[in-house]
Amino acid sequence: MWKKILAGLLGGGLNQEAFDEALLMLKASHSMHRDAVAALHEKGILVADIYERDRQLNKYERSVRRKILTHFTVSPNPDINLGLVLTSIVIDIERIGDYTKNIVELAVALPEAFDGGELHEEFLALEQVVDGMFADIVPALEGSDVDLARKILKEHKNVSGRVERGLQLLRSDQVLAGQSGRAVTAALYLRYLKRVSAHLKNVATSVLNPYHRIGFK
């Protein structure tokens, strides 16, 4: 279905503008996420404009919705599939912005740079996987690249399993035992990484699935 959607953009117009803005949202959310992770690991890095950047994501989302609605209203043959899929995608991207904002709030609340203790190397590995998912999602959408989309789904499954294992280690006091503050921070950060990964996975499913299956395997 995604190839048909891309083919429908060849004529330009509001649909093309809406799609371009959805891609801008993804690129902006990637930049936000990288800055948030950097702020968590290195005290002194400030992401003072994070709320303004999140508001910009919200503006993009409203703009995409407005363009889709206008297209539905004025076009004699509106592309319903494109409108529904793009609306779904921008909702997921906006949620990524929210979780990125949560990561920055964690960084601000910490008295020093984040240290995951026994899980620190695992955090670094998870961050690398999620960053790779961000890097793959735009070309997957632009090129209707099924292989890249499937790779993103596979990576999310990887992230999800590793996050749950990390949380189990925290719950059973096998890591960060007796360090409740650091353990709470680690648990929250694991959850935020998993949610960002999940929303990227949802966007990737639009390349693979019909509208009613977006967000599912």
Secondary structure, DSSP 8 states (H G I E B T S, - for coil): -HHHHHHTTTT-HHHHHHHHHHHHHHHHHHHHHHHHHHHHHSTT---TTHHHHHHHHHHHHHHHHHHHHHHHHH-SS--HHHHHHHHHHHHHHHHHHHHHHHHHHHHHH-SS----GGGHHHHHHHHHHHHHHHHHHHHHHHTT-HHHHHHHHHHHHHHHHHHHHHHHHHHTTSSSTT-HHHHHHHHHHHHHHHHHHHHHHHHHHHHHS-GGGTT--
